[in-house]
């Protein structure tokens, strides 16, 4: 999770919402990324999507079976679906997102009968630090208004 937090801090420096993700396979980091929605002008460039795309490119495959994903914030519905389609083995996330999350909050994507693959989910890793990065980011934005 430390590497994911580093990616969140790097995203913040780029002016992105500070969310970071790391994909691990066989105990080794394969790819790491932070949000890049503003940089790429792409609403799908969430940290989870970017890191899975990069891992698939590196591994030259379309699925990430057996891989573990570490992300600083509970994934949204779009990312939860992509994680399912990628066949991620385990999802570890930091802070819960009661408003936009879709794993343990909101639609609870992995509990739906239409979900074909659900990763093992573990939450609360570096939760306070992950939450603080986000709250500080949005507070700074509001203070500049």
Secondary structure, DSSP 8 states (H G I E B T S, - for coil): -HHHHHHHHHHHHTTS---EEEEEETTEEEEEEE--HHHHT-TT--HHHHHHHHHHHHHT-S--TT-EEEEEE---HHHHHHHHHHT-SEEEEEE--TTT--SSSTT-GGGSTT-S---EEEE-TTHHHHHHHHHHHHHHHHHT-
